[in-house]
């Protein structure tokens, strides 16, 4: 598993290469986004067709996107950032990195999923992904994965790389306090493996090498199910979190007008229908989804005090699992 240091080193190397390319394309809009890559490409194509503005995309995990932003502080490249973690946006807002903007197309986005500086592109939920052919009992709660039937049978995404996974840790901590950390202790003792970003955690479950994923992003698995894979998304009875994917404009953007137009496009009817096709919940409540909505999922309590807990939770999790 790559360390945060190695991730940053890789991001810096990639930055040097792509920054040189971007210098030759100075009029293009640059969007950094944490998956899904196919959605990013379709949104960029739709925006380019509508406006004629070229879009450069850097698509990676939330951890790699954040590492790249940090590395580019002396020479910022990104105009728009789409993260898989709401807490990431909160963190950047606290640093004063974001340009305030409220899109007129956000009128039908619930208040919980927009602020003066960022708004949800779409929403996913975290759940257990279970292989229905694994000969293990169907789990109903997070704690079920600590039982003997799941000894050495569980994987989980690395929260340092997966923004949605990090949101789940924060949600469990807020909802259950120290009981959440006792749960992580029990999962570790039962042999749970940290497996890189979300897709890397799900792959051994699709292949049958493991039985379940603790805290997988649901939209990826809905796509797997549509392709005939023998897996199921389970939202635990004791509650989970949703992961709104915040879009924001960097204050250092040299193309603020185009960046605002891009946010408008993603929140347009056409843009939100593309979000729905990617198996995410659209941010707008007036656009139809093809998967369960928030109203059908039991959610953990949300921290009403606001503020980013990203660094503290990551540090404690990394210490627990010896990363």
C-alpha positions as CSV (number, residue, x, y, z in Angstrom):
1,X,0.0,0.0,0.0
2,X,1.5,3.4,-0.9
3,X,2.2,5.7,2.0
4,X,1.0,9.3,2.0
5,X,4.6,10.4,1.3
6,X,4.9,8.2,-1.8
7,X,1.5,9.4,-3.0
8,X,2.7,13.0,-2.7
9,X,5.9,12.2,-4.5
10,X,4.0,10.6,-7.3
11,X,1.6,13.5,-7.5
12,X,4.5,16.0,-7.7
13,X,6.1,14.0,-10.6
14,X,2.8,13.9,-12.4
15,X,2.4,17.6,-11.8
16,X,5.7,18.5,-13.4
17,X,4.7,16.5,-16.6
18,X,1.2,17.8,-16.9
19,X,1.9,21.3,-15.9
20,X,4.2,21.6,-18.9
21,X,1.4,20.4,-21.1
22,X,-1.1,22.8,-19.5
23,X,1.2,25.8,-20.2
24,X,0.5,25.1,-23.9
25,X,-3.2,25.2,-23.3
26,X,-3.5,28.2,-21.1
27,X,-7.1,29.1,-22.2
28,X,-8.6,25.8,-21.2
29,X,-10.5,25.2,-18.0
30,X,-8.7,22.8,-15.7
31,X,-10.9,20.4,-13.6
32,X,-9.4,18.2,-10.9
33,X,-11.9,15.4,-10.0
34,X,-12.1,12.3,-7.8
35,X,-13.8,9.8,-10.1
36,X,-15.8,8.4,-11.6
37,X,-13.6,9.0,-14.6
38,X,-16.3,8.2,-17.2
39,X,-18.6,10.9,-15.6
40,X,-15.9,13.5,-15.7
41,X,-15.3,12.9,-19.4
42,X,-18.9,13.0,-20.3
43,X,-19.5,16.3,-18.3
44,X,-16.4,17.8,-19.9
45,X,-17.6,16.8,-23.4
46,X,-21.0,18.2,-22.8
47,X,-19.7,21.5,-21.5
48,X,-17.2,21.8,-24.4
49,X,-20.0,21.1,-26.9
50,X,-22.3,23.7,-25.3
51,X,-19.7,26.5,-24.7
52,X,-16.7,25.8,-26.9
53,X,-14.4,25.9,-23.9
54,X,-11.9,23.1,-23.8
55,X,-11.6,21.2,-20.5
56,X,-8.5,19.6,-19.1
57,X,-9.2,16.8,-16.6
58,X,-7.0,15.4,-13.9
59,X,-8.9,12.4,-12.4
60,X,-7.6,10.5,-9.4
61,X,-8.5,9.5,-5.9
62,X,-9.3,12.3,-3.4
63,X,-6.0,11.7,-1.6
64,X,-4.0,12.1,-4.8
65,X,-6.0,15.2,-5.9
66,X,-5.4,16.8,-2.5
67,X,-1.7,15.9,-2.6
68,X,-1.4,17.5,-6.0
69,X,-3.2,20.7,-4.9
70,X,-0.7,21.0,-2.0
71,X,2.2,20.4,-4.3
72,X,1.1,23.1,-6.7
73,X,0.6,25.9,-4.2
74,X,3.4,28.0,-5.8
75,X,1.9,27.5,-9.3
76,X,-1.8,26.7,-9.0
77,X,-3.2,24.8,-12.1
78,X,-6.8,23.8,-11.1
79,X,-9.8,26.0,-11.7
80,X,-12.5,23.6,-10.5
81,X,-12.2,20.8,-8.0
82,X,-14.7,18.0,-7.6
83,X,-14.0,15.9,-4.5
84,X,-15.5,12.7,-3.1
85,X,-15.4,14.1,0.4
86,X,-17.5,17.0,1.8
87,X,-14.9,17.3,4.6
88,X,-12.3,18.2,1.9
89,X,-14.3,21.2,0.8
90,X,-14.7,22.3,4.4
91,X,-11.0,22.0,4.9
92,X,-10.2,24.1,1.9
93,X,-12.8,26.7,2.8
94,X,-11.2,27.1,6.2
95,X,-7.9,27.7,4.5
96,X,-9.4,30.5,2.4
97,X,-8.7,28.7,-0.9
98,X,-12.2,28.9,-2.4
99,X,-14.0,31.4,-4.5
100,X,-17.6,32.0,-3.3
101,X,-20.2,31.2,-6.0
102,X,-23.8,30.2,-5.9
103,X,-25.1,28.7,-9.1
104,X,-28.6,29.7,-10.2
105,X,-29.1,26.0,-11.1
106,X,-28.7,25.0,-7.5
107,X,-32.2,26.1,-6.5
108,X,-33.4,22.5,-6.3
109,X,-30.3,21.3,-4.4
110,X,-31.2,20.7,-0.7
111,X,-29.6,23.2,1.7
112,X,-27.5,20.5,3.4
113,X,-25.7,20.0,0.1
114,X,-24.6,23.5,-0.7
115,X,-22.8,26.5,0.9
116,X,-21.7,29.9,-0.4
117,X,-18.5,28.3,-1.7
118,X,-19.3,24.7,-2.8
119,X,-22.2,22.6,-3.9
120,X,-22.8,18.9,-4.5
121,X,-22.3,17.4,-7.9
122,X,-24.1,14.2,-6.9
123,X,-24.3,12.0,-3.8
124,X,-23.2,8.5,-3.0
125,X,-23.8,6.4,0.1
126,X,-21.4,4.1,2.0
127,X,-22.4,0.5,2.6
128,X,-21.3,-3.1,2.9
129,X,-20.6,-4.8,-0.5
130,X,-21.2,-8.5,0.0
131,X,-20.5,-11.3,-2.4
132,X,-23.7,-13.4,-2.5
133,X,-21.8,-16.5,-3.5
134,X,-19.3,-16.3,-0.5
135,X,-21.1,-18.8,1.7
136,X,-21.1,-16.2,4.5
137,X,-24.3,-15.0,6.2
138,X,-25.7,-11.8,4.8
139,X,-24.4,-9.0,7.1
140,X,-27.0,-6.6,8.6
141,X,-24.8,-4.3,10.7
142,X,-21.2,-3.1,10.6
143,X,-20.6,-5.2,13.7
144,X,-21.5,-8.4,11.8
145,X,-18.2,-8.1,10.0
146,X,-16.3,-8.7,13.2
147,X,-17.8,-12.2,13.6
148,X,-16.0,-15.5,13.0
149,X,-17.8,-16.0,9.7
150,X,-15.9,-13.0,8.3
151,X,-12.5,-13.8,9.8
152,X,-9.9,-12.6,7.2
153,X,-12.8,-12.1,4.7
154,X,-13.2,-8.3,4.8
155,X,-11.5,-5.5,3.0
156,X,-11.9,-1.7,3.3
157,X,-10.8,1.3,1.2
158,X,-7.9,3.4,2.6
159,X,-9.4,6.6,4.0
160,X,-6.2,8.5,3.1
161,X,-7.0,7.8,-0.6
162,X,-10.8,7.5,-0.6
163,X,-12.6,10.7,0.4
164,X,-15.9,8.8,0.8
165,X,-14.3,6.2,3.1
166,X,-13.0,9.1,5.2
167,X,-16.5,10.5,5.4
168,X,-17.7,7.2,6.8
169,X,-15.0,7.2,9.5
170,X,-16.0,10.7,10.5
171,X,-19.7,9.8,10.4
172,X,-19.2,6.7,12.6
173,X,-17.1,8.7,15.1
174,X,-19.7,11.5,15.3
175,X,-22.5,9.0,15.6
176,X,-21.1,6.5,18.0
177,X,-18.0,8.1,19.6
178,X,-15.5,5.7,21.1
179,X,-17.7,2.8,20.2
180,X,-16.7,3.5,16.6
181,X,-13.1,3.1,17.4
182,X,-13.8,-0.1,19.4
183,X,-15.5,-1.4,16.1
184,X,-12.3,-0.5,14.1
185,X,-10.3,-2.4,16.8
186,X,-12.5,-5.5,16.4
187,X,-12.3,-5.3,12.6
188,X,-8.5,-5.2,12.7
189,X,-8.4,-8.1,15.1
190,X,-10.7,-10.1,12.7
191,X,-8.2,-9.6,9.9
192,X,-9.8,-6.7,7.9
193,X,-7.4,-5.6,5.2
194,X,-6.9,-2.0,4.0
195,X,-6.8,-2.2,0.2
196,X,-6.0,1.1,-1.4
197,X,-8.8,3.2,-3.0
198,X,-12.4,2.0,-3.4
199,X,-12.0,-0.1,-6.6
200,X,-9.0,-1.9,-5.2
201,X,-11.0,-2.9,-2.1
202,X,-14.0,-4.1,-4.1
203,X,-12.0,-6.2,-6.7
204,X,-11.2,-9.2,-4.4
205,X,-14.8,-9.3,-3.3
206,X,-15.9,-9.4,-7.0
207,X,-13.4,-12.1,-7.6
208,X,-14.5,-14.2,-4.6
209,X,-11.2,-13.9,-2.7
210,X,-12.9,-12.0,0.0
211,X,-16.5,-11.9,1.2
212,X,-17.3,-8.3,2.0
213,X,-16.1,-4.6,1.8
214,X,-16.5,-2.5,4.9
215,X,-17.5,1.0,3.7
216,X,-17.6,0.8,-0.1
217,X,-19.0,3.5,-2.3
218,X,-22.3,2.3,-3.5
219,X,-22.5,3.6,-7.1
220,X,-19.5,1.6,-8.3
221,X,-21.2,-1.6,-7.1
222,X,-24.6,-0.7,-8.6
223,X,-22.7,-0.5,-11.9
224,X,-21.1,-3.9,-11.2
225,X,-24.5,-5.4,-10.4
226,X,-25.9,-4.1,-13.7
227,X,-23.0,-5.9,-15.5
228,X,-24.1,-9.2,-13.8
229,X,-21.7,-9.4,-10.9
230,X,-22.9,-11.5,-7.8
231,X,-22.6,-8.8,-5.2
232,X,-25.1,-6.8,-3.2
233,X,-25.1,-3.3,-1.6
234,X,-26.2,-3.4,2.1
235,X,-26.9,-0.3,4.1
236,X,-26.4,-1.3,7.8
237,X,-29.4,-1.2,10.1
238,X,-27.4,0.9,12.6
239,X,-26.9,3.6,10.0
240,X,-24.4,4.9,7.5
241,X,-23.4,8.2,5.8
242,X,-23.9,9.7,2.5
243,X,-21.0,11.3,0.7
244,X,-22.0,14.4,-1.3
245,X,-19.4,15.2,-3.9
246,X,-18.6,18.9,-3.5
247,X,-17.7,21.1,-6.5
248,X,-15.8,24.3,-5.9
249,X,-13.9,27.0,-7.7
250,X,-10.3,27.7,-6.5
251,X,-9.7,31.3,-5.6
252,X,-6.5,31.2,-7.7
253,X,-8.5,30.4,-10.9
254,X,-7.5,32.4,-14.0
255,X,-10.8,31.4,-15.6
256,X,-13.4,32.2,-13.0
257,X,-16.2,33.0,-15.5
258,X,-15.7,29.6,-17.3
259,X,-15.4,27.9,-14.0
260,X,-18.8,29.3,-12.9
261,X,-20.3,28.3,-16.3
262,X,-19.0,24.7,-15.7
263,X,-20.6,24.5,-12.3
264,X,-23.8,25.8,-13.9
265,X,-23.6,23.1,-16.6
266,X,-23.1,20.2,-14.1
267,X,-26.2,21.4,-12.2
268,X,-28.2,21.8,-15.4
269,X,-30.8,19.2,-16.5
270,X,-28.3,17.7,-18.9
271,X,-25.5,17.6,-16.4
272,X,-27.6,16.1,-13.6
273,X,-28.9,13.4,-16.0
274,X,-25.3,12.4,-16.7
275,X,-24.8,12.2,-12.9
276,X,-27.8,9.9,-12.6
277,X,-26.4,7.6,-15.4
278,X,-23.3,7.1,-13.3
279,X,-25.5,5.5,-10.6
280,X,-25.1,8.5,-8.2
281,X,-28.0,10.3,-6.6
282,X,-28.4,13.6,-8.5
283,X,-27.8,16.7,-6.3
284,X,-31.0,18.2,-7.6
285,X,-34.1,16.6,-6.1
286,X,-36.1,17.2,-9.3
287,X,-33.9,14.8,-11.4
288,X,-34.8,11.1,-11.3
289,X,-32.2,8.6,-10.0
290,X,-31.8,4.9,-10.9
291,X,-30.8,3.8,-7.4
292,X,-32.0,4.2,-3.7
293,X,-32.3,7.8,-2.5
294,X,-31.4,9.3,0.9
295,X,-35.0,8.9,2.1
296,X,-34.6,5.1,1.8
297,X,-31.3,4.9,3.9
298,X,-30.9,5.1,7.7
299,X,-28.3,7.8,8.3
300,X,-25.9,8.4,11.3
301,X,-26.2,11.7,13.1
302,X,-24.3,14.6,11.5
303,X,-21.9,16.8,13.5
304,X,-23.8,20.1,13.8
305,X,-20.7,22.0,15.0
306,X,-19.1,22.0,11.5
307,X,-15.4,22.2,11.0
308,X,-13.0,19.7,9.4
309,X,-11.9,16.6,11.4
310,X,-10.0,15.2,8.5
311,X,-6.5,15.3,9.8
312,X,-7.3,14.0,13.3
313,X,-9.4,11.1,12.1
314,X,-6.8,10.1,9.4
315,X,-4.0,10.2,12.0
316,X,-5.8,8.0,14.5
317,X,-6.9,5.5,11.9
318,X,-3.4,5.2,10.5
319,X,-2.0,4.7,13.9
320,X,-4.5,2.0,14.7
321,X,-3.7,0.1,11.5
322,X,0.1,0.7,11.7
323,X,0.3,2.7,8.5
